Amino acid sequence: MNRILCFGDSNTFGFNPKDGSRYSTNERWSGILKENVKNSYEVIEAGCNNRTAFYNNPSGRDQSGLKIFPEYLNKYNPDIIILAIGINDLQFQYNSSNKNIETGLEKYLNLINDKKFILLIPSIIEKNILKSFFAQMFDETSIEKSKELHNIYKNFAIKNNLIYIDLNKIVKPSSIDGLHYDIEMHKIIAKAILKVL
């Protein structure tokens, strides 16, 4: 059976902005996908709270995308990779640059080689994040950079002829924290991926 690797951060993990719990399998997008394609694909849910895509994360190896990603490739040898990551790199502690993000995306692409690759373009961070718990990690600059991140991902996908889903066109982050999705948004994301598959 073919395998799909869903590699991402807290929105792939299924972080619930209401209480910090994890959405159940039938509520988070990767779990919904898993249930819907179970007769055709094995879905590996590889989301992790606070995972960065391009920078070494002081929280550890699991949270550092480029460090842990090759291990998932080696362990599961997926046929399709859905990459949904990058927003945590905009935390002000990393002082991210457009160049580092572009270079990081290229590193993922080089690791993937000839496998099928679906890139999810992250949603722009909403201003209400500044009134949430996550204000201790993200600031106004993070919000502005998220607008640039959107353009970087889209241009990268087009340049490399990649399949991509622009989440900004189909979903919005929760009004609670401006960063994570509610259940209805997870359903929409899963539906969009299923359509691509």
MIDOSE-1310 file (N, C-alpha, C; in nm, 2 decimals, decimal comma, always signed):
residues 197
mnri	+0,08/-0,12/+0,00/+0,00/+0,00/+0,00/+0,09/+0,13/+0,00; +0,05/+0,22/-0,08/+0,13/+0,35/-0,09/+0,11/+0,43/+0,04; +0,22/+0,50/+0,07/+0,22/+0,58/+0,20/+0,22/+0,73/+0,17; +0,14/+0,80/+0,26/+0,14/+0,95/+0,25/+0,20/+0,99/+0,39
lcfg	+0,30/+1,08/+0,38/+0,36/+1,14/+0,50/+0,31/+1,28/+0,52; +0,24/+1,31/+0,62/+0,19/+1,44/+0,65/+0,29/+1,50/+0,76; +0,38/+1,58/+0,71/+0,49/+1,64/+0,79/+0,46/+1,78/+0,82; +0,44/+1,82/+0,95/+0,41/+1,96/+0,98/+0,43/+1,99/+1,12
dsnt	+0,36/+2,10/+1,16/+0,37/+2,16/+1,29/+0,24/+2,13/+1,37; +0,21/+2,23/+1,46/+0,09/+2,21/+1,54/-0,04/+2,20/+1,47; -0,05/+2,26/+1,35/-0,17/+2,25/+1,28/-0,19/+2,12/+1,21; -0,08/+2,05/+1,19/-0,09/+1,91/+1,14/-0,11/+1,81/+1,26
fgfn	-0,05/+1,85/+1,37/-0,07/+1,77/+1,50/-0,21/+1,77/+1,54; -0,28/+1,89/+1,52/-0,42/+1,91/+1,56/-0,44/+1,98/+1,69; -0,36/+2,09/+1,70/-0,36/+2,17/+1,82/-0,50/+2,25/+1,83; -0,57/+2,23/+1,94/-0,70/+2,30/+1,96/-0,67/+2,43/+2,03
pkdg	-0,70/+2,55/+1,96/-0,68/+2,68/+2,02/-0,76/+2,71/+2,14; -0,87/+2,64/+2,16/-0,96/+2,66/+2,27/-0,89/+2,63/+2,40; -0,83/+2,51/+2,41/-0,77/+2,46/+2,54/-0,64/+2,40/+2,53; -0,57/+2,40/+2,41/-0,44/+2,34/+2,40/-0,44/+2,19/+2,39
srys	-0,55/+2,13/+2,38/-0,56/+1,98/+2,37/-0,54/+1,95/+2,22; -0,54/+1,82/+2,19/-0,52/+1,77/+2,05/-0,66/+1,73/+2,00; -0,69/+1,78/+1,88/-0,81/+1,73/+1,82/-0,81/+1,58/+1,80; -0,92/+1,52/+1,80/-0,93/+1,37/+1,78/-0,90/+1,34/+1,63
tner	-0,88/+1,21/+1,60/-0,84/+1,17/+1,47/-0,94/+1,22/+1,36; -1,07/+1,22/+1,40/-1,17/+1,26/+1,30/-1,20/+1,41/+1,30; -1,11/+1,48/+1,37/-1,13/+1,63/+1,37/-1,01/+1,70/+1,31; -0,89/+1,64/+1,32/-0,77/+1,71/+1,26/-0,75/+1,67/+1,11
wsgi	-0,70/+1,76/+1,03/-0,70/+1,73/+0,88/-0,63/+1,60/+0,85; -0,51/+1,58/+0,91/-0,44/+1,46/+0,88/-0,51/+1,33/+0,92; -0,59/+1,34/+1,02/-0,67/+1,22/+1,07/-0,79/+1,20/+0,98; -0,85/+1,31/+0,94/-0,96/+1,30/+0,84/-0,91/+1,24/+0,71
lken	-0,80/+1,28/+0,67/-0,74/+1,23/+0,54/-0,71/+1,08/+0,56; -0,66/+1,04/+0,67/-0,62/+0,90/+0,70/-0,75/+0,81/+0,69; -0,86/+0,86/+0,75/-0,98/+0,78/+0,75/-1,04/+0,77/+0,61; -1,03/+0,87/+0,53/-1,09/+0,88/+0,40/-1,01/+0,80/+0,29
vkns	-0,88/+0,78/+0,31/-0,80/+0,71/+0,21/-0,75/+0,57/+0,26; -0,81/+0,52/+0,37/-0,75/+0,40/+0,44/-0,75/+0,28/+0,35; -0,83/+0,28/+0,24/-0,83/+0,16/+0,15/-0,73/+0,17/+0,04; -0,68/+0,29/+0,03/-0,58/+0,32/-0,08/-0,44/+0,35/-0,03
yevi	-0,43/+0,42/+0,08/-0,31/+0,47/+0,13/-0,29/+0,45/+0,28; -0,17/+0,43/+0,32/-0,14/+0,44/+0,47/-0,09/+0,58/+0,49; -0,16/+0,65/+0,59/-0,12/+0,79/+0,62/-0,04/+0,79/+0,75; +0,08/+0,85/+0,74/+0,16/+0,87/+0,86/+0,14/+1,02/+0,90
eagc	+0,09/+1,03/+1,02/+0,06/+1,17/+1,08/+0,19/+1,21/+1,16; +0,26/+1,31/+1,10/+0,39/+1,35/+1,16/+0,39/+1,50/+1,19; +0,28/+1,54/+1,27/+0,28/+1,68/+1,32/+0,34/+1,69/+1,45; +0,39/+1,80/+1,49/+0,46/+1,83/+1,62/+0,44/+1,97/+1,66
nnrt	+0,39/+1,99/+1,78/+0,37/+2,13/+1,83/+0,51/+2,20/+1,83; +0,50/+2,33/+1,79/+0,62/+2,42/+1,79/+0,74/+2,37/+1,70; +0,71/+2,29/+1,60/+0,81/+2,25/+1,51/+0,85/+2,36/+1,41; +0,97/+2,39/+1,40/+1,02/+2,48/+1,30/+1,06/+2,40/+1,17
afyn	+1,06/+2,47/+1,06/+1,09/+2,41/+0,93/+1,24/+2,42/+0,90; +1,30/+2,54/+0,93/+1,43/+2,57/+0,88/+1,53/+2,60/+0,98; +1,49/+2,63/+1,10/+1,59/+2,67/+1,21/+1,60/+2,56/+1,31; +1,71/+2,54/+1,37/+1,73/+2,45/+1,48/+1,65/+2,50/+1,60
npsg	+1,56/+2,42/+1,65/+1,47/+2,46/+1,76/+1,53/+2,42/+1,89; +1,54/+2,51/+1,99/+1,60/+2,47/+2,12/+1,52/+2,37/+2,20; +1,39/+2,35/+2,15/+1,31/+2,25/+2,22/+1,35/+2,11/+2,19; +1,43/+2,09/+2,09/+1,48/+1,95/+2,06/+1,48/+1,91/+1,92
rdqs	+1,52/+1,78/+1,89/+1,53/+1,73/+1,76/+1,39/+1,71/+1,69; +1,29/+1,66/+1,76/+1,16/+1,65/+1,71/+1,10/+1,78/+1,66; +1,14/+1,89/+1,72/+1,08/+2,02/+1,69/+1,17/+2,09/+1,58; +1,28/+2,03/+1,54/+1,36/+2,09/+1,43/+1,34/+2,01/+1,30
glki	+1,26/+2,07/+1,22/+1,21/+2,01/+1,10/+1,32/+1,94/+1,01; +1,42/+2,02/+0,97/+1,52/+1,96/+0,88/+1,61/+1,85/+0,95; +1,61/+1,85/+1,08/+1,68/+1,74/+1,14/+1,60/+1,61/+1,15; +1,48/+1,62/+1,18/+1,39/+1,50/+1,20/+1,33/+1,45/+1,07
fpey	+1,32/+1,54/+0,97/+1,25/+1,50/+0,84/+1,32/+1,38/+0,77; +1,45/+1,38/+0,76/+1,52/+1,26/+0,69/+1,49/+1,13/+0,77; +1,47/+1,13/+0,90/+1,44/+1,01/+0,97/+1,30/+0,96/+0,93; +1,21/+1,04/+0,91/+1,08/+1,00/+0,87/+1,08/+0,94/+0,73
lnky	+1,16/+1,00/+0,64/+1,18/+0,95/+0,51/+1,24/+0,81/+0,51; +1,34/+0,79/+0,59/+1,41/+0,66/+0,60/+1,32/+0,56/+0,66; +1,25/+0,59/+0,76/+1,17/+0,50/+0,83/+1,05/+0,45/+0,75; +0,98/+0,55/+0,69/+0,85/+0,51/+0,62/+0,86/+0,50/+0,47
npdi	+0,96/+0,56/+0,41/+0,98/+0,56/+0,26/+0,84/+0,60/+0,20; +0,79/+0,72/+0,22/+0,66/+0,75/+0,17/+0,66/+0,77/+0,02; +0,54/+0,75/-0,04/+0,53/+0,78/-0,19/+0,48/+0,92/-0,21; +0,41/+0,98/-0,12/+0,36/+1,12/-0,13/+0,40/+1,19/+0,00
iila	+0,45/+1,31/-0,01/+0,48/+1,39/+0,11/+0,40/+1,52/+0,11; +0,32/+1,54/+0,21/+0,25/+1,67/+0,23/+0,33/+1,75/+0,33; +0,38/+1,86/+0,29/+0,46/+1,95/+0,37/+0,38/+2,07/+0,42; +0,36/+2,08/+0,55/+0,28/+2,18/+0,61/+0,35/+2,24/+0,73
igin	+0,44/+2,33/+0,70/+0,53/+2,38/+0,80/+0,59/+2,51/+0,76; +0,64/+2,59/+0,86/+0,71/+2,71/+0,84/+0,67/+2,83/+0,92; +0,55/+2,83/+0,98/+0,50/+2,94/+1,06/+0,59/+2,97/+1,18; +0,63/+2,86/+1,25/+0,70/+2,87/+1,37/+0,84/+2,94/+1,35
dlqf	+0,89/+2,93/+1,23/+1,02/+3,00/+1,20/+1,00/+3,15/+1,21; +0,88/+3,20/+1,21/+0,86/+3,34/+1,22/+0,85/+3,40/+1,37; +0,87/+3,31/+1,46/+0,88/+3,35/+1,60/+1,00/+3,45/+1,61; +0,99/+3,55/+1,68/+1,09/+3,66/+1,68/+1,23/+3,61/+1,73
qyns	+1,23/+3,50/+1,80/+1,37/+3,45/+1,85/+1,46/+3,41/+1,73; +1,40/+3,37/+1,62/+1,48/+3,32/+1,50/+1,52/+3,43/+1,41; +1,46/+3,54/+1,41/+1,49/+3,65/+1,32/+1,51/+3,60/+1,18; +1,41/+3,54/+1,13/+1,41/+3,47/+1,00/+1,43/+3,57/+0,88
snkn	+1,50/+3,51/+0,78/+1,52/+3,59/+0,66/+1,46/+3,52/+0,54; +1,41/+3,59/+0,44/+1,36/+3,53/+0,32/+1,45/+3,43/+0,26; +1,58/+3,47/+0,26/+1,68/+3,38/+0,19/+1,69/+3,25/+0,27; +1,69/+3,25/+0,40/+1,70/+3,13/+0,48/+1,58/+3,04/+0,45
ietg	+1,46/+3,10/+0,43/+1,34/+3,02/+0,41/+1,35/+2,96/+0,27; +1,39/+3,04/+0,17/+1,40/+2,98/+0,03/+1,50/+2,87/+0,03; +1,62/+2,89/+0,09/+1,72/+2,78/+0,10/+1,67/+2,66/+0,17; +1,59/+2,68/+0,28/+1,53/+2,57/+0,35/+1,43/+2,49/+0,27
leky	+1,35/+2,55/+0,19/+1,26/+2,48/+0,10/+1,33/+2,40/+0,00; +1,44/+2,46/-0,05/+1,52/+2,38/-0,15/+1,58/+2,26/-0,08; +1,62/+2,27/+0,04/+1,67/+2,15/+0,11/+1,57/+2,04/+0,13; +1,45/+2,08/+0,16/+1,34/+1,98/+0,16/+1,32/+1,91/+0,03
lnli	+1,32/+1,99/-0,08/+1,29/+1,94/-0,21/+1,41/+1,84/-0,25; +1,53/+1,88/-0,21/+1,64/+1,79/-0,25/+1,63/+1,66/-0,17; +1,58/+1,66/-0,05/+1,57/+1,54/+0,03/+1,46/+1,45/-0,03; +1,36/+1,51/-0,08/+1,24/+1,44/-0,13/+1,28/+1,37/-0,26
ndkk	+1,37/+1,43/-0,34/+1,40/+1,37/-0,47/+1,28/+1,36/-0,57; +1,26/+1,24/-0,61/+1,15/+1,23/-0,71/+1,02/+1,19/-0,66; +1,00/+1,19/-0,53/+0,87/+1,16/-0,47/+0,77/+1,27/-0,50; +0,64/+1,23/-0,49/+0,53/+1,33/-0,51/+0,53/+1,42/-0,39
fill	+0,51/+1,54/-0,41/+0,52/+1,64/-0,31/+0,41/+1,74/-0,32; +0,33/+1,76/-0,21/+0,23/+1,86/-0,20/+0,27/+1,96/-0,09; +0,28/+2,09/-0,13/+0,32/+2,19/-0,04/+0,19/+2,27/+0,00; +0,17/+2,28/+0,13/+0,07/+2,36/+0,19/+0,12/+2,50/+0,22
ipsi	+0,07/+2,60/+0,16/+0,12/+2,74/+0,18/+0,05/+2,79/+0,31; +0,13/+2,82/+0,42/+0,07/+2,86/+0,55/-0,02/+2,98/+0,54; -0,12/+2,98/+0,63/-0,20/+3,10/+0,64/-0,13/+3,22/+0,70; -0,16/+3,34/+0,66/-0,10/+3,46/+0,72/-0,15/+3,47/+0,86
iekn	-0,06/+3,50/+0,95/-0,10/+3,51/+1,09/-0,19/+3,63/+1,11; -0,29/+3,61/+1,19/-0,39/+3,72/+1,22/-0,34/+3,80/+1,34; -0,38/+3,93/+1,34/-0,34/+4,02/+1,44/-0,38/+3,99/+1,58; -0,49/+3,91/+1,59/-0,53/+3,87/+1,73/-0,43/+3,78/+1,80
ilks	-0,33/+3,74/+1,73/-0,23/+3,66/+1,80/-0,16/+3,74/+1,91; -0,16/+3,87/+1,89/-0,09/+3,96/+1,98/-0,16/+3,98/+2,11; -0,29/+3,93/+2,12/-0,37/+3,93/+2,24/-0,38/+3,79/+2,30; -0,30/+3,69/+2,24/-0,31/+3,55/+2,29/-0,19/+3,51/+2,36
ffaq	-0,19/+3,39/+2,41/-0,07/+3,33/+2,48/+0,05/+3,34/+2,39; +0,03/+3,33/+2,26/+0,15/+3,32/+2,16/+0,21/+3,45/+2,14; +0,16/+3,56/+2,20/+0,23/+3,69/+2,19/+0,37/+3,69/+2,25; +0,40/+3,59/+2,33/+0,53/+3,58/+2,39/+0,63/+3,52/+2,29
mfde	+0,58/+3,47/+2,17/+0,66/+3,41/+2,07/+0,66/+3,49/+1,94; +0,54/+3,55/+1,91/+0,52/+3,62/+1,78/+0,49/+3,77/+1,81; +0,54/+3,85/+1,71/+0,51/+3,99/+1,73/+0,46/+4,05/+1,59; +0,45/+4,18/+1,58/+0,40/+4,25/+1,46/+0,49/+4,21/+1,34
tsie	+0,62/+4,20/+1,37/+0,71/+4,16/+1,26/+0,68/+4,02/+1,21; +0,64/+3,93/+1,30/+0,61/+3,80/+1,26/+0,49/+3,80/+1,17; +0,39/+3,88/+1,20/+0,27/+3,89/+1,11/+0,31/+3,94/+0,97; +0,39/+4,04/+0,97/+0,44/+4,10/+0,84/+0,52/+3,99/+0,76
kske	+0,60/+3,92/+0,83/+0,68/+3,82/+0,76/+0,59/+3,70/+0,71; +0,48/+3,68/+0,78/+0,39/+3,57/+0,73/+0,33/+3,60/+0,60; +0,32/+3,73/+0,57/+0,27/+3,78/+0,44/+0,38/+3,75/+0,33; +0,50/+3,77/+0,37/+0,61/+3,74/+0,28/+0,63/+3,59/+0,26
lhni	+0,61/+3,51/+0,37/+0,62/+3,37/+0,37/+0,53/+3,31/+0,26; +0,41/+3,36/+0,26/+0,31/+3,32/+0,16/+0,36/+3,33/+0,02; +0,42/+3,45/-0,01/+0,47/+3,48/-0,14/+0,59/+3,39/-0,18; +0,68/+3,37/-0,08/+0,80/+3,28/-0,10/+0,75/+3,14/-0,13
yknf	+0,66/+3,09/-0,06/+0,61/+2,95/-0,08/+0,55/+2,94/-0,22; +0,46/+3,03/-0,25/+0,39/+3,02/-0,38/+0,49/+3,03/-0,50; +0,58/+3,13/-0,49/+0,68/+3,14/-0,60/+0,77/+3,02/-0,61; +0,80/+2,96/-0,50/+0,89/+2,84/-0,49/+0,81/+2,72/-0,56
aikn	+0,69/+2,71/-0,53/+0,61/+2,60/-0,58/+0,59/+2,61/-0,73; +0,57/+2,73/-0,78/+0,55/+2,76/-0,92/+0,68/+2,74/-1,00; +0,79/+2,79/-0,94/+0,92/+2,78/-1,00/+0,96/+2,63/-1,02; +0,93/+2,55/-0,92/+0,97/+2,40/-0,92/+0,86/+2,31/-0,97
nliy	+0,75/+2,37/-1,02/+0,64/+2,29/-1,08/+0,58/+2,19/-0,97; +0,56/+2,24/-0,85/+0,51/+2,16/-0,75/+0,36/+2,18/-0,73; +0,29/+2,07/-0,69/+0,15/+2,08/-0,65/+0,15/+2,16/-0,52; +0,06/+2,26/-0,51/+0,05/+2,33/-0,38/-0,10/+2,37/-0,36
idln	-0,13/+2,39/-0,23/-0,26/+2,43/-0,19/-0,23/+2,56/-0,10; -0,29/+2,67/-0,15/-0,28/+2,80/-0,08/-0,39/+2,80/+0,03; -0,35/+2,78/+0,15/-0,45/+2,77/+0,26/-0,52/+2,91/+0,28; -0,45/+3,02/+0,24/-0,51/+3,15/+0,26/-0,64/+3,16/+0,17
kivk	-0,65/+3,08/+0,07/-0,77/+3,09/-0,02/-0,89/+3,01/+0,03; -0,86/+2,92/+0,13/-0,97/+2,83/+0,17/-1,00/+2,83/+0,32; -0,91/+2,88/+0,40/-0,93/+2,88/+0,55/-0,87/+3,00/+0,61; -0,91/+3,02/+0,74/-0,86/+3,13/+0,82/-0,83/+3,08/+0,96
pssi	-0,72/+3,13/+1,02/-0,69/+3,08/+1,16/-0,80/+3,12/+1,26; -0,81/+3,06/+1,37/-0,91/+3,08/+1,47/-0,90/+3,23/+1,52; -1,01/+3,28/+1,56/-1,01/+3,42/+1,62/-0,95/+3,41/+1,76; -0,94/+3,30/+1,81/-0,89/+3,28/+1,95/-0,74/+3,32/+1,96
dglh	-0,66/+3,27/+1,86/-0,51/+3,30/+1,87/-0,45/+3,34/+1,74; -0,53/+3,34/+1,63/-0,48/+3,39/+1,50/-0,38/+3,31/+1,44; -0,36/+3,18/+1,49/-0,25/+3,09/+1,44/-0,30/+2,95/+1,41; -0,39/+2,90/+1,49/-0,44/+2,76/+1,47/-0,58/+2,76/+1,42
ydie	-0,61/+2,64/+1,36/-0,74/+2,63/+1,30/-0,85/+2,56/+1,39; -0,97/+2,60/+1,37/-1,08/+2,53/+1,44/-1,12/+2,41/+1,36; -1,21/+2,33/+1,41/-1,25/+2,20/+1,35/-1,30/+2,21/+1,20; -1,38/+2,32/+1,18/-1,43/+2,33/+1,05/-1,32/+2,36/+0,94
mhki	-1,22/+2,43/+0,98/-1,11/+2,46/+0,89/-1,03/+2,34/+0,86; -1,01/+2,25/+0,96/-0,95/+2,12/+0,94/-1,02/+2,04/+0,84; -1,15/+2,04/+0,84/-1,23/+1,96/+0,75/-1,21/+2,02/+0,60; -1,20/+2,15/+0,59/-1,18/+2,21/+0,46/-1,05/+2,18/+0,41
iaka	-0,94/+2,18/+0,49/-0,81/+2,14/+0,45/-0,81/+2,00/+0,40; -0,86/+1,91/+0,47/-0,87/+1,77/+0,44/-0,94/+1,75/+0,30; -1,05/+1,82/+0,28/-1,12/+1,81/+0,16/-1,04/+1,86/+0,04; -0,96/+1,97/+0,06/-0,88/+2,02/-0,05/-0,77/+1,92/-0,08
ilkv	-0,71/+1,85/+0,01/-0,61/+1,76/-0,01/-0,66/+1,63/-0,08; -0,78/+1,59/-0,04/-0,84/+1,48/-0,10/-0,87/+1,50/-0,25; -0,91/+1,63/-0,28/-0,94/+1,67/-0,42/-0,81/+1,66/-0,50; -0,70/+1,70/-0,44/-0,57/+1,69/-0,51/-0,53/+1,55/-0,54
l	-0,55/+1,47/-0,44/-0,51/+1,32/-0,45/-0,59/+1,25/-0,55
